Amino acid sequence: MAELVDTPEALASAIAALREAPALALDTETDSFFAYRARICLLQVSVPGRDFLVDPLQGLDLAPLGAILADPARETVLHAAENDVILLKHQFGWRIGRLFDTQVACFVLGWKPYSLAGILEARFGRKLDKSQQRSDWRQRPLSKEQIAYAAEDTCHLLDLARELKEGASGAGRTEEIESECARIAAREWTPEPFDPEGFRRIDRDLRGVPQRILRDLFLLREKEAEKRNRAPYRIAPDSALLTLAKGAAGSPPRGVPPSFWHRYKDDVRRIVAEAQREGPLPPRPPPQRNDTGPLAPEARERFERLRRWRAAAAGERGVETFVVAKNEMLLKIALAAPASFDALAQHMEPFRLREYGEAILSALRGAG
């Protein structure tokens, strides 16, 4: 049974147990399906024999937990850790001293499926209940279903990590996994910029005045979502914006949430009237080119040779192509055109250079 940590006394007990463990499993639950600015609403932490659900919404001093996670002598195990790492830094200022990401290890070893639910079922026959995946983790008290769901996310992670480490050691892939986990642990939070052109993805064929209406409704929704700290789709789904842009009749128009219509109908009418006066949007400006501009023909050919090499290497290993090398790395190598191991070493990790260096140089020369 998971232990709910929502009082100073429960937190002190949990911290004492965690300090004794050489490794712990961690996961988080957020309100990202409900809020404009996601925050962590629950922290699941497991050590052998005990599972804790730490409630950060109760005003507890969680600094001791942050210090435990930051200790490089203790391993923190997560699955698909990138978003967790970023949010932990942004919300609490925490850093993970030594990370082991079980999804990264699955990618490197080619163990499928890559989802936590899938790999636990495949390896241990444990079928996770995902019914609470989009639950509102802000609500208190947590339901029995939420508590059971949250505990399941970490209680098997240490066993999975042990199996993955054995597999990595046998395959000579430990350094590769550690390198990628260190990269993820070093990630920093950066605000995701709002794309004012995102309205075009709702209906790529829409033109004329309806397109302008859709654009202005899209901008209204974003402004209100940020002001009210609600996920944009909870202000109004894309389908409702498109319905209004196409001039659906009714009060509220069919397909538009009544709550949105009653709150924003004056804004909608103003947007429609202004769009009819202004007319269609001007042509979309051409996208800005990146700093490097288009690849020269020789660099493009090198890049394509590297991509063909990578596809063959990934197929031989039985892994996804990005495990062998990401596009960014191949592009840098194609532009630099290194002709020796020393020159190639400027663009890749030592383990990757040892394994693939000769093949990469051969691909750059157009051999093989």
C-alpha positions in Angstrom: 0.0 0.0 0.0 1.4 3.4 -1.0 2.0 5.9 1.8 0.5 9.3 1.3 3.0 12.0 2.4 1.0 15.1 3.1 2.1 16.1 6.6 5.5 17.1 8.1 5.5 13.9 10.1 4.9 11.7 7.1 7.5 13.6 5.1 10.1 13.1 7.9 9.5 9.4 7.9 9.8 9.2 4.1 13.0 11.2 4.0 14.5 8.9 6.6 13.7 5.8 4.5 15.0 7.5 1.3 18.3 8.5 2.8 19.0 4.8 3.5 18.4 3.7 -0.1 21.2 3.6 -2.7 18.7 4.1 -5.5 15.1 5.3 -5.7 12.4 5.4 -8.4 10.7 8.6 -9.2 7.8 9.9 -11.3 5.5 12.9 -11.3 1.9 13.8 -12.0 1.1 17.2 -13.4 -1.9 19.3 -14.3 -0.8 19.8 -17.9 -4.1 18.6 -19.3 -5.9 21.3 -17.4 -3.5 24.3 -16.9 -1.7 26.7 -19.2 1.4 26.5 -17.0 1.9 22.9 -15.9 3.0 22.2 -12.4 3.8 19.0 -10.5 0.9 18.0 -8.3 2.2 14.7 -7.0 5.7 13.1 -6.7 5.8 9.3 -6.6 9.0 7.9 -5.0 9.7 4.2 -4.4 12.5 2.3 -2.7 12.4 -1.5 -2.1 9.5 -2.3 0.1 8.0 1.2 0.3 6.1 3.5 -2.1 5.6 7.2 -1.2 3.2 9.6 -2.8 4.5 13.1 -1.8 2.0 15.9 -2.0 3.6 19.2 -3.0 0.3 21.0 -2.8 0.3 20.9 1.0 2.9 23.5 1.7 5.5 21.0 2.9 9.3 21.9 3.0 10.5 19.5 0.3 14.1 20.8 0.2 15.3 17.5 1.9 13.8 15.5 -1.0 15.6 17.8 -3.5 18.9 17.2 -1.7 18.4 13.4 -1.9 17.8 13.6 -5.6 20.8 15.8 -6.1 23.2 13.4 -4.4 25.3 11.8 -7.1 26.0 8.9 -4.8 22.3 7.9 -5.1 20.7 6.8 -8.4 17.3 8.2 -9.4 15.4 6.0 -11.8 12.7 7.5 -14.1 11.1 6.4 -17.3 11.0 9.0 -20.1 12.6 11.5 -17.8 13.0 14.6 -19.9 9.8 16.4 -19.0 10.2 15.4 -15.3 13.7 16.7 -15.2 12.7 20.1 -16.8 9.7 20.6 -14.5 11.6 19.6 -11.4 14.2 22.3 -12.2 11.7 24.9 -13.1 9.2 24.4 -10.2 11.6 23.4 -7.3 15.1 24.2 -8.6 16.1 20.6 -8.2 18.7 18.7 -10.1 19.2 15.0 -10.4 22.7 14.0 -9.4 22.7 10.6 -11.1 19.9 9.7 -13.5 19.0 6.3 -15.0 16.3 6.6 -17.6 14.7 3.2 -18.3 13.2 4.4 -21.6 16.6 5.5 -22.8 18.0 2.1 -21.9 15.1 0.5 -23.8 16.0 2.5 -26.8 19.7 1.7 -26.7 19.1 -2.0 -26.2 16.2 -2.2 -28.7 13.8 -3.5 -26.0 10.2 -2.9 -27.2 7.7 -1.6 -26.5 9.2 1.6 -25.3 6.3 2.8 -23.1 6.4 2.0 -19.4 3.1 0.1 -19.5 4.3 -1.9 -22.5 7.7 -2.8 -21.2 6.4 -3.8 -17.8 3.8 -6.1 -19.3 6.4 -7.6 -21.7 9.1 -8.2 -19.1 7.1 -8.9 -15.9 3.6 -9.6 -17.0 2.4 -6.5 -15.0 -0.5 -4.8 -16.7 -0.8 -1.2 -15.6 -4.1 0.5 -15.3 -3.9 3.7 -17.4 -7.4 4.9 -16.7 -6.2 7.8 -14.6 -3.7 9.1 -17.1 -5.6 12.3 -17.8 -6.9 12.6 -14.3 -7.1 16.0 -12.6 -4.2 15.7 -10.2 -5.0 19.0 -8.5 -8.1 17.6 -6.8 -7.9 16.8 -3.1 -8.4 14.4 -1.6 -6.9 12.0 -4.1 -9.2 9.1 -5.0 -8.4 5.5 -4.3 -8.0 5.0 -8.1 -5.5 7.9 -8.4 -3.5 6.6 -5.5 -3.3 3.1 -6.9 -2.5 4.4 -10.4 0.3 6.7 -9.1 2.0 4.0 -7.1 2.1 1.6 -10.0 4.2 4.1 -12.0 7.2 3.6 -9.7 6.9 0.4 -7.7 8.4 -1.7 -10.6 11.0 0.7 -11.9 13.9 -0.5 -9.8 13.4 -4.1 -10.9 13.2 -2.9 -14.6 16.3 -0.8 -14.1 18.2 -3.9 -12.8 17.3 -6.0 -15.8 18.2 -3.2 -18.2 21.6 -2.7 -16.6 22.3 -6.4 -16.9 21.4 -6.2 -20.5 23.5 -3.1 -21.1 26.5 -4.7 -19.4 26.2 -7.8 -21.5 25.9 -5.8 -24.7 28.6 -3.3 -23.9 26.1 -0.4 -23.9 26.5 1.0 -20.4 28.5 4.0 -21.4 26.1 4.8 -24.2 23.1 4.8 -21.7 25.0 6.8 -19.1 26.0 9.5 -21.7 22.4 10.0 -22.8 21.1 10.0 -19.2 23.7 12.7 -18.3 22.5 14.8 -21.3 18.9 14.6 -20.1 19.8 15.4 -16.5 21.5 18.6 -17.7 18.4 19.8 -19.5 17.2 23.3 -18.5 13.7 24.7 -18.6 13.0 27.2 -21.3 9.5 28.6 -22.0 7.9 27.2 -25.0 7.1 30.1 -27.4 3.6 30.6 -28.6 3.3 30.1 -32.3 0.8 32.8 -33.7 0.7 30.9 -36.9 -0.6 27.7 -35.2 -4.1 28.4 -36.3 -3.1 27.2 -39.8 -2.8 23.7 -38.6 -6.4 23.6 -37.5 -7.6 23.7 -41.2 -4.8 24.1 -43.8 -7.3 24.6 -46.6 -9.3 27.5 -45.0 -9.0 30.8 -47.0 -10.6 34.2 -47.2 -12.4 35.9 -44.3 -13.0 32.7 -42.4 -9.3 32.2 -42.2 -8.9 35.7 -40.6 -11.7 34.9 -38.2 -10.0 31.6 -37.2 -6.7 33.4 -36.7 -8.3 36.0 -34.4 -10.3 33.4 -32.4 -7.1 31.4 -32.0 -5.3 34.5 -30.6 -8.2 35.3 -28.3 -8.2 31.7 -26.9 -4.4 31.8 -26.2 -4.8 35.2 -24.4 -7.6 33.9 -22.3 -5.9 30.5 -21.6 -2.8 32.3 -20.3 -4.8 34.8 -18.2 -7.0 32.1 -16.7 -4.2 29.5 -16.5 -6.2 26.9 -18.3 -5.2 24.6 -21.1 -6.3 26.2 -24.4 -8.4 23.3 -25.4 -10.4 23.7 -22.1 -11.2 27.3 -23.2 -12.5 25.9 -26.5 -11.5 23.0 -28.7 -10.1 23.6 -32.2 -13.3 22.3 -33.7 -15.3 25.0 -32.0 -13.0 27.8 -33.3 -13.4 26.3 -36.8 -17.2 26.1 -36.5 -17.3 29.8 -35.5 -14.9 30.8 -38.3 -17.2 29.1 -40.9 -20.2 31.1 -39.7 -22.3 28.5 -37.9 -25.7 29.8 -36.8 -27.3 29.5 -33.4 -26.9 30.8 -29.9 -24.7 29.0 -29.1 -23.8 27.7 -32.5 -23.9 24.0 -32.8 -20.6 22.4 -31.8 -19.5 25.4 -29.6 -19.4 24.8 -25.8 -22.2 26.9 -24.2 -19.7 28.1 -21.5 -17.4 29.5 -24.2 -20.3 31.2 -26.1 -21.9 32.8 -23.1 -18.5 34.2 -21.9 -17.1 35.3 -25.2 -20.0 35.8 -27.6 -19.4 39.6 -27.7 -15.7 39.0 -28.5 -16.7 36.5 -31.2 -19.1 39.0 -32.8 -16.5 41.7 -32.7 -13.9 39.5 -34.3 -16.3 38.5 -37.1 -17.3 42.1 -37.8 -13.7 43.2 -37.9 -12.7 40.4 -40.2 -15.5 41.2 -42.6 -14.2 44.8 -42.7 -10.6 43.9 -43.1 -11.0 41.1 -45.6 -8.7 38.1 -46.1 -5.3 37.8 -44.5 -2.3 38.8 -46.6 -0.2 36.0 -48.1 1.9 34.2 -45.5 5.5 35.4 -45.6 8.1 32.9 -46.6 9.7 31.0 -43.7 13.0 32.4 -42.4 16.0 30.3 -43.4 18.4 29.1 -40.6 21.8 30.6 -40.2 23.5 28.0 -42.3 21.1 28.4 -45.2 20.6 25.6 -47.7 23.3 22.9 -47.8 25.8 23.1 -50.6 25.5 20.1 -53.0 28.6 18.5 -51.6 27.4 18.8 -48.0 24.0 17.5 -49.0 25.5 14.5 -50.6 27.6 13.8 -47.5 24.5 14.2 -45.3 22.6 11.7 -47.4 25.4 9.2 -47.4 25.5 9.5 -43.6 21.8 8.9 -43.4 22.0 5.8 -45.5 24.9 4.5 -43.3 22.9 5.3 -40.2 19.8 3.4 -41.4 21.9 0.3 -42.1 23.7 0.5 -38.8 20.4 0.9 -36.9 18.9 -2.0 -38.8 21.9 -4.2 -37.9 21.6 -3.3 -34.2 17.8 -3.5 -34.1 17.3 0.0 -32.8 15.7 3.3 -33.9 18.0 5.4 -36.1 18.3 8.3 -33.6 20.0 5.8 -31.2 22.8 5.4 -33.6 23.1 9.2 -34.3 20.7 12.1 -34.3 20.2 14.3 -37.4 21.9 17.3 -35.7 25.1 15.2 -35.3 25.0 14.0 -38.9 24.4 17.5 -40.2 27.4 18.9 -38.2 29.6 16.1 -39.6 28.4 16.6 -43.1 29.2 20.4 -42.9 32.6 19.9 -41.3 33.6 17.0 -43.6 36.3 15.6 -41.1 38.9 13.4 -42.7 40.4 11.8 -39.6 39.5 10.4 -36.2 40.8 13.4 -34.4 38.7 15.8 -36.6 35.6 13.5 -36.2 36.1 13.4 -32.4 35.1 17.1 -32.3 31.5 16.1 -33.2 30.7 13.0 -31.3 31.1 11.1 -28.0 34.1 8.8 -27.4 31.9 5.6 -27.3 30.2 6.6 -30.6 33.6 7.4 -32.2 35.0 4.0 -31.2 32.0 2.1 -32.6 31.2 4.1 -35.7 34.1 6.3 -36.5 35.6 4.2 -39.2 32.2 3.6 -40.9 31.4 7.3 -40.7 34.7 8.3 -42.3 34.1 5.7 -45.0 30.6 7.0 -45.7 32.0 10.5 -46.0 34.5 9.3 -48.6 31.7 7.7 -50.5 33.1 4.2 -49.9 31.1 1.1 -49.1 
